[in-house]
C-alpha cells in the first residue's frame, strides 16, 4: 500500500471537518483506508456506499446501485462482530438492498 496515498486520504478526511465524508471523495478515502484499517474505516465506507446508492448520479443505473449496495453488505459483513457499528451498517445495507430488489 502506498503510504503517501494513505496519508493523503487521512488528511482529506481530517480537513473535511465532518464525521463522515460523503460522495466520491469519501468513497475514495474510505475504500483506500478500509484496506489498511478495516475496523476503523469499514463502517464509514459501508455507510457512504449506501448513501451513494441513493444519489442522483446512479438513480437510473440499477446495476450500479446494486453493485454499491453489494459492496456495502460485503464490507459490513467483514467487520468483526465486536465492532459496535457492524450490526447497524449491515442492517442498513441489507434493508437498502432489499428495497432495490422490490
Secondary structure, DSSP 8 states (H G I E B T S, - for coil): --HHHHHHHHHHHHHHTSSS--HHHHHHHHHHHHHH-HHHHHHHHHHHHHHHHTSGGGTT-HHHHHHHHHHHHHHHHHS-TT-TTHHHHHHHHHHHHHHHH-
